[in-house]
Amino acid sequence: MIKNEAQAARRIAQLRREVEEHNRRYHEEAAPTISDRKYDELYSELVDLETRFPQLLTPDSPTQRVGGKPLEAFAQIAHRIPMLSLDNTYSEEEVANFYARVTRLLPNEKIPVVIEPKVDGVAVSLLYENGRLRYAATRGDGMVGDDITQNIRTIRSVPSQLKSAAPKVFEVRGEVYMDKRGFVKLNVERTEAGLPAFANPRNAAAGSLKQLDSAITAKRPLGVVFYGTGAIEGLSLEKHSALFPLLKKLGLPAAERWWLADSVKEILKAIRELDRIRHDFPYQTDGAVVKVDALVQRERLGFTAKSPRWAIAYKYEAERVETKLHDIIVQVGRTGVLTPVAVLEPVTVSGSRVSRATLHNEDEIKRKDIRIGDTVVIEKAGEVIPAVVEVVKSKRLRDAQPFDFFRHIRGKCPVCGGRVRRDPEFVVWRCENIQCPAQTTRRLEFFAARSALDIESVGGIVADKLVERGLVREPLDLFELKIEQLATLNLGNEDAPRVFGEKNATKAIRAIERAKTFPLSRWLFALAIPDVGKTTAMQLAHFHETLEQVARSQLLRDVLAYHEKNDPSRKQIAARLVETGFAEKSKSKNEKGSGIVTEVGPVVAKSVLEFFESEAGKKILHRMKQLGIRPKSEKIAAKKAAELPLAGKTLVLTGTLPAMTREEASAKIESLGGHVSGSVSKKTDYVLAGAEPGSKLEKAKQLGVRILDEAEFRKMLRKRLA
């Protein structure tokens, strides 16, 4: 019998250790050593003691994995080291090419690689400091993710405190998944409750992590598999394969199986073996990841703009299923593109129910000779997007007619009835009515999307209703909305009204105001300029201060003039583009004898200039000025990249800087042409050290790398900028 606080503290500590250990045995090893009843008795005793002695209750207790107070919105966390995605392939030949490329880049070296399951879940990053969980974040855009710490804490297999002697800083990365059996049970419960079933375990896991109320997340059968690291201090790993025993030692769940190989034959053997056994795992897998094992070799191989050169993801062939194509409907996209979509007899493919599939465009329909009434084969490309692969012509009906796209839409936009035309340079039909309602709604959703202006509350049904009620006719109308208009917006109908509410309206207005000073690249992307994606928008923003500068860009006019065959001043234009940094000399001349490669090509240049020269483009610029919208400049190309102060230099940060955060220091270094690395090597030029530096400082001293404090760093920059 517990009589006092001291006795209670000892028993609570013992119970927490036992409950955590049994959680680990059950969730990670699927090998429980006690009955459910005995586990419930231990758990209940712990709850009882923490209730009797509330002063002993701590946030990391296993009893606190039931969710906290609901959030109003997710905070944002900047990743210390970017979470890059991997290159994908469906071809064993490309896996062989990957290994050949790696061995070619590192000649005369033995290059072992690790093969591990590619878990089909939601990528997350968890940061532990001195063994205690500090935060958890989603991948987001690779640079910044959502703070999901409160939801991660509800997953029983995730320890709040690491076991054993943990590094000072340990950032571990992995995939949150929904247990396959738990997924089936959850969908049965949702169906019985009259709720829509989840399409697949990955969607269910993503939806669970995105809950603002972590009490909902706590009820979901989630698990996690860790497979990599981010920032580390106080520990030096030499091989990726050493991570697996370390994760186990620290109490972190890792992959069920993994393989080491140092030849193409062994790599492919491991990939095939994984394919045979992966369906027995508690989580969905859609491929195998091949990674160079030695971290020093990884560092030498480096990265492309989007992915590491030392890894590749091999995806297994998607499941194919036959079904009936009942009809073809045509959807209108945000830029007016008309896209044909197959209406199918519902069928289950790769774990989810499919009733529609993309047909891409008119030429694709003709190439595959797809007709209404056909029996077709569908697959989920990348196990995500359903697509019609081929027609089973042996089952075709005798009266099936070839599909005529123009006749099918009766020669007009299926949404607004406006004029349509086929772009002669591409394979798509477009609606020419810029005020087409379908384009308005989709332009608004695109404008407000996370990758654009991140106005989180404006999307889906909210966007539809804003357009339907006449509150928004074009995206910039958002900036004239009042809280009262949004708060009273009816998202339902007259019979069953459902208002947006003052709380949601306030949050949306704040997001709209915040967007006024978003970076220029975000605005260039949000405006849905034809041919301008996120990467192109960033390239343009690096060479222009404002939208007005982009609109009258001499650089873009030079690109167009340069690609004109008969322009007599091509050499002068080329020299000017190279001088500004907007082009670089090509190693091999093309058929025109050009000799340069420009940041963007003539198609993009033409699209951008035509957009801003149109009446709609001029109106946008004028209205943005009236609304006080001033996108933040991201211009970094005043000098050519090679002339930037830190061009070609690699810096490593360690410790706490007195006047700058690490993120601010990293941004400063990269803006001046430098590269920020997470580890010290012989190729490191400088280590920027603050208070309480980690093991990186010692390694820098061993390797003779120059060490700077913040004052010396600033002094060096002043000299280089002079």
N, C-alpha and C positions, 0 to 999 in steps of 0.2 A: 504493500500500500504506500503510495507516494504521499508524504506528509508535508514536505516543504519545497521551496523553489529550487534549492540546490539539487535535491533528489530528482525533481522534475526535469531540470536542465540535463542531467546525466542520462536519464531515460529517453528524453526527447532526442538527444544526439544519437543514441544507440538505435532508436526506431527509425530515424531519418536515414541512417546508413543502411539499415536492413531493407527498408522500402525502396530506396534508390537501387540497391543491388538486385532486388527481385524485379524491379522495373527493367533493369538492363538485361537480366537473364531472359525475361519474357519477350521484350520488344526487339532486342538485338540478336540474341542467340536462339530464340524460339525454343528454349530448353528450360522451362520453369522447374524449380526444385521444391516448391511448396504448392499446396492446393489453392484454388481461388478463395476458398473459405478462410484458410489460414492467413492469406494475404489481406483479406478484408478485415480480419481481427486485428492485425498489426496496424493497418491504416486507421481503423476506427479508434484504437487506443491512442495513436498519435494525434488525431483530431480532438479527442477528448482532453488530452493533456494541454494542447495548445489553446483550447477553449477555457480551461481552468486557470491557465497561467498565460494570459494574452501578451504579457511583457516579453515572453520567450518566443513569440511568433516572428519569423523572419521571411522576407520575400522569396528566399531560395528553398523554402520547405517544399517537399513534394505535395503537400496538401494545398499549396497555392497555385497548382496547375489547373485552375478551373476558370481562369479569365478574370480580368480586372474591369475597371470602369470603362464603359464604351468611349472610344475616341471620336472627336468631331472630324478629324482628317488625319492622314498619315503625314508625319514629319519626313523630311528628306535627309539622307545620309550620303555624303560624298565618299566613294570608295578610296581608300589609301592607295591601292593598286587596282587599276581598271579590271573589270570582269569581262574579258574578251570572249567572244564565241569562237567555236572551232570550225575549220573548213570541213564540209561534209562530202561524202561520196557514197555511191551505191555500187561501185565497181571494185572488185578485188585487184584488177589491173592498176587502178589508181592508187590503191594501198601500196602495191609493189613499187609504183613510180615514186610515191612519197618516201619510201625507205631508200630507194636508189638516190633520190635528190639529197636526202640527209647524209648518206654516206659520201656523196660527191662533194658536199659542202665541208665535210670533216674527213678528208682523205687519210688513209692509213691508220684509222682508229676503229676500235671495236665499239659498236653502238648498240647496247642492249635497249630494248623498249619494253614498256609495260602495256599489257592489254587488259582492259577492265570493262565492265558493263556500262553502257550508256543508259542511265536511268531516265525514264520519260516522266519528269516531274517539273518542279519549279526551282530554278537556281537561286540559292541564297548564300549569304556570307555572314558568319558569326565571328565576333571579335571578343576574345577573352583577355582580360588583364589580370595578371597575378592569379590566374586560374579561375577567376569569376567572370561570368558572362556579362559583358558591358552592353552590347547591342547586337541586333540581327537586322539585316537589310536584304531586300530583293535585288536582283541584277539591275533592274531599271533599264537605262540606256547604256549601261556598262560603266558609266562614270558616276552616276547618282542613282540611288535606289530608295525605295520606301522603308521607313523604320518600322519593322514588324516584330520588334522585341517582345511586346506583350503577347503576340500570338505564338511566337516560337516557344516561349516559356510554357505554353500549355501542352507541348508535345513531350510525352513521357520519356522518350528515348534521348532527349536533349538535356544534358546535365547543366544545372545552373553553376555548379562548381566542379572543375576538372579533378579527376583522381590523380594521385601520384604527384611528383614534382613538376609543375607546369611552367612553361616559359613565361617571361615577364609579359610579353605580348604574343598572342597566338591567334591569328586570323585563319579560320578554317572555312572551306567552301564545299558546298554539296548540293544535293537535290532533295527537296521535300516532296514526298509522294503520298498517295492514298493507298493503303493496303487493299489488294484486289478483293479479298473476301469482305472486308469492311465496306468497300465501295458497293458491292452487290446488296449488302444488308441495308446500307444507307438509302439506296434507291428504292428498295421495297418500302422502307419507312416513309419516304417522301411521297411515293405513289399513294400509299394508304391514307396519307394526310392531305391528299389533293394537291400536292406540290409537283412541279415538273421535275422529271428525273435528270440527273447530270448525264452529259453525253459520253464522258469517259473519265477514268481516274485522274488524268492530268488536269482536266478542266475543274474537277471537283476539288483537287488540291489547291489550284490557283484561287478558286472562289473562296475556299476556307481561309487561306492566308490573307485575303483582301477584306476580310470582315473587320469592320471598325469595332464591333463588339467581340472581344476575345472569348467571352463565355460561349459563343456559337462555335468558334474554332476549337475550343476545348472538347466539344462533343463529337468532333470529327475524327475518324480513325487515321490519323496522320503519322508518318514516320519520316526519317531522314537518312540519307546515305552521304557520307563525306568522302571527297575524292581529291582534294587539293588544298593549297594554302595561299594566303595573301601575305600580309605583313607579319613578320616574325622578328622578335627581339629576345635575346637570351637563349638562343638555340641555333645550331647550324646543321641543316640537313644537306647531305651530299647527294643522296639518291631519292627519287620518288618512291621506290619500293620500300625505303625505310619508313615512309609515312604510315603504312598500314599497321605495323606493330605498335608504332607510337600512338596512333588513334585508339587502338585497343587498350593500351596502357593508360591513356587519359580518360577512358570511358566514353569515347565517341564512336558511334556506329559507322562502319565502313562497308565496302563491297563484299558480297558473299564469296566471290571468287576473283582471282586475278592471275595473270600469267606473265612470265618473263621470256623474251625471245630475242635472238640476235641474227635472224635470217628471215627472208620473205616466206620461206616454207613454214617455219615455226610460227610466224605471225598469222598466216592464213589458217594454219591448223588450230590455233587458239581461237580465232574468230569463229570457225565452224563448230568447235566444241562448245563455245559459249551459246551459239544459236540453238544447239541441241538441249541445253539445260536451263536456259533463261526463263522458260515458262514456269519453272518450279519456284522461282523467286517470289517473294511476297509483293514485289512491285513490278510495274510494267517496264520493259526495256525495249528500245527500238534500234539498238545497234551496239557496236563495240568502239571504244576509244583507244587509240594507239598513241602512246606518249614516250618520248625519249626519256630514259631513266635518269641519267646523270645530269644534275642541275647545272654543272659547269658547261656541259655540252649544250644544254638548252640556252644558256646565256649567250653562247657564241653563235647559235643559230638565229636567235632574235625573233622579231615579230614583223608581220606586214601591218598595214594600217588597221586591219580588222581582226587578225587572228595570229596565233603563234605559228612559227615555221616548224616547231618541234612536236606538233601533234596533229592528228587527223581523226575524224569520226566516221566510221564505216556504218552505214545504215542498211539493215536487212531489207530485202524486197518486201514491198507493201502487199498486203493481202488483196486479191482480186476476186470480185463477185459479179455474177450475172444478175441483171434485173431488167424490167421493162421501162422504156422511155415513153411516157404518156403524152408529153407536150414539151414545147420549147417556149419559154417566156424571155422577154428582153428587158434587162434592167438598165437604168441610166445612172452613170457614175458621177462623181463630184466635178469632173471636168467635161461632162457631156458625152463621155464614151458610152456607146451602146454595147452591152455585153450579153450574149445569149446564155441562158441557163437551162439545163435539162430538168424537167419535172419527172421524178422517178417513182416507181413502185417502191415503197420504203423497204430498206434492207439493212442488215447489220454488217458493217465493215470495220475491221481493226478495233472492235470493241465499242463502236458507237452507231447509232441509228442514222441512216442517210436517206433523204428523200429528194435532195437536189444536188446537182453537180455542175461545175463550170464547163462551158464549151469553148471558152476563150474568145473566138471571133469567127467571122464568116468564112475565112479561108480554112480554118481548122475544121469546120463542119464539112466543107467541100472535100478537103483532103481525106477525111475519114468516112465520107459519104454517110453522114448520120441523118436518119429520117425519123419523123414522128411515128411511133408504133414499133420501132426496132427493139430487139433484145440487145442490150449493150453490156460491156464489161466495164466495171468501175473499180477504181482504187483510190486510196487516200494518199496523195503525194506527200511524202514525208510523214505519213500517218496523221495528216492534219486536214488538207484541202481535198475534198472529193472531186474526182475528175473522170470523164469518160475516156477510156483508153482505146477501145475498139468496138466495132459492131459485129455481132454474130450473124453473118449474112445468111447462113443456112436456115435461120429461124425468121427471116424477114417475111412480112406479109406481102402478098402479090400486088396489092393496090397501094403500097407505100410509095409516096412521091418524093423526088429530090427536093431538098429544102431550099427555098428561095427567100433569102433574108429580107430583101427590100419589099417583096410582095407580102411577106409575113407581117411586117410592121405597117403595111399599107402606105409606105412611102413617107411616113412621118414619125415624130417622136411618140413613143407609146405613153408618155406621161403628159406632155403639154400640147401635143399635136403640132409642134413647130417643125420647121424645115430641117432635114437631115442631109448630111453629105459624107461621102467617104473620102478620108484624107488620102491624097494620091501618093504620099511618101510612106504611108503606113498601112496597116491592115484593119483599121477600125472605122466604124461609122460614128459620127458625132451629131448631137443635137446642137444646132447653132443658136438656139435661144438662151442667152446667158441668164435670163430670168426664169428659166424652167424650174418649177417647184422641186423636182427631184434633185436638181443641182443645188438649189438653195439649201435644202436640208442637209445634203451630203457635204456641201461646202462649209456649212456651219459646223457640222460634226468634225470635219477635218481641221478646220480653223481652231477649234477648241480642244483638239486631241492632245494627249500628254506630250507627244513628240513635236507638237507645234506650240500653241500658247498655253497648254496645260490648264485650261479652265474646266476643272474636273466635273463640276456639276452639270455642265451643258453638253449633253449627248443623248443618244437614244430617244426615248419618249419625250424628254425635255426639249430637245432640238425640234422634234416633230411638232410639238404643241406650240412652241414659240413661232414657228412658221405658219402653222394652221391658224393661230389666233391673230396673225398679222403684226405681231410685235417685232419680228425680225424678217426683213426681206433680203438683207445681205449681211454678211458677218459683222461689219463695222457697226451695225445697229445695236449690237451687244453693249457698246460703250455709252449708249444713251438710255439704257434700261434703268428703271428705278426699283428700289427694294420692294415697294408696294406692288408693282406690276409682277415681279417674280413670285413674291410671297403668295399672291392670290391666283397664280397660274393653275388652272385646273388640268391635271394630268389624266383625269378619268373622263367621264361623260356626264350628261345632265342627270341621268338616272343614278349613277354611282360616282359622285364627285370625289376627287382626291387632290387637294391643293399641295403645291410645292412646299409651302411653309416658310415662315420668317427666318428660321435657323438656316435652312438650306439657301435661302435667298441671300442672306448676309454673307455666307461663305462664298457664294458665286460672285457677288459684287466685289468682294475683296480680291478674288482671283482675277477678275476682269481688270481691276485697277492695277494689280501687280503686273499684268501682261503689257501695260503701256510702255514699260522700260525693259522688256525682254530683249535678249541679244538680237542683233540684226539678222543672223542666220535663221533664227526661229521665225521671224516675220517673213522672210523670203520664202520659207517653206510653207508657212501657214496660208499665204495668199494663193496657193494652188496654181502657181504659174506653170504652164505646160513645160514638161521636160526638166523641171527643177526639183530634184529630190533633196534629201538631207545633206548628202555629201556635197552636191553642187552648190547648195545654199551656203554651206560653210566656206567653200572656195571663193564664192563671190563676196562674202562678208569679210574675208581676209584682205581683200583688195579695194574695198569701198567703205567709206565712213558712214554713209546714210543711204536710205532708199532713193533719195533724189540723185545721188551720185550713180547708183546702179542704173537708174532710169535714163540718164544721159551719158552712160559710160563710154568713154573713148576707147577703153580697153576692148570692150565687146565690139565696137564698131571696127577696130583694128583687126579683130579675129575674123569678122565677116569679110573685110577688104582683103586680108591676107589669103583667104581661101577662094577668092575670085581668080579664075584662071588668067585673065588678061590684065590684071591690075599691074601697071608698070612700076609701082613703088613697093613691090612685095619685099624686096631686100631691106628697104628702110623700115617698113612696118615690122618685119621680123626682128630687126635690131632693136627697135623701140620696145617690143613686147618682151624680149629677153632682158633688156635693161631694167624694165619695171619689175621683173621677176614673175610676170604672168605667163612666161613661156621659158622653156629651156631648149638648148640645142639637142637635136636628135642625133643618136649615134649612127643611124642609117637613114639616108634620104628616101622619102617616099616617091611615088611615081611622078609627082609634080616637082620634085627637086626642092621641097620646102626646107628641110633641114631643121625645123623646130617642132616642139610639141607644146601646145597651149594648155592652160589650166582647164578651160572648157572649150568645146568644139563649136563649129558654126551653127549647128542645130539649136543648141542651148542659147547661144548669143542672139540668134534671130528670135527665138521664142520670148526671151526676156525683153528685148528692145520693143518688139511688137506689142507685148503685153502693156508696157508702160506708155507706149505711143497711142494706144487705143483710148477711146472716150472713157471706158470703164476704168482703165489704169490711171488716167489723169484724175478722174473723180476720186479714186482711192487715195492718191497722194494728197489731194486738196483736203479731203475729209479728215485724214489722219492728222494733218496739221491743225485743223479746227478743233479736233478732239484732244489735242495735247499729247498725242502719241509720239514718243521719241525713242525708237529702238536704240539699245546700247551698242556702241561701236565695238567691233572685234578686229579692227584692221591691224594686221601685224606685218604687212608686206611693204613697209616704207623702204626697206632695204631688201636686197635679195637674200634668200635664206642663208647662203654661204657667208654673207657679210654680217649676220646677226652676231652679237657679242659672245654668245655661248654656243655657236654653231659647232656641231661635232663633239661637244663635251658631254660627258656622263657624270651626273652628280647623284650622291646618295644622301638622304636625310636621316638623322638620328637625334633623339632627345627632343626637348621642348624649347622652341626658339622664343626669345623674350618679346619680340614685337610682331611676329608673324605666326599664323598657324601653318601647319605643314601643307595644307591645301593651298594657302596663299603663296607659300614659297615655291611649291611645285608649279603653280600657274605662272609665276614670275619667270622661273627657269625655262619653262616650255615656250613662253611668249618670246623669249630671247634666243630661241633656237636650240636650247639644251635638252637633254634627255634625263629623266629622273628614273633611277633604277631602285629596286627593292633590296638589292644585295651588293656587297662590296667584292670586287674582283680586281685582277691586274689591269683591266680595261677602264676602271673607274678613275676619273680625273680629279674629282674633289669629293670630300665628305663634309657636308654642312652639319656641324654638331651643336646642339643646344644643351640645356641642363638635363642631367640624368641620362646621358647617352647609353645605348645598349651595347651589345657585343660587336656591332658594326665598327665602333670606334677602335676597339682592340684589333680587329682584323685589318683596318686601314693602317694602323701603326705597323703591323707585321709586314704588310705589303708595300709600305713606304708611300702610301697615297697621301696627297696633301690634304690637311684638315683645316677647315675654316670655321670660325665662329660667325655669328650674324653680322657683326661690325666689319669683319674682314671681307665677308661676302659682298656687303654693300659697297665697300671701298673698291673692291675689284671691279664691280659693275660700273662704278663711276668712271674708273680709268678706261674701261673698254668702251664705254659709251661716249667718251670725250672725243 
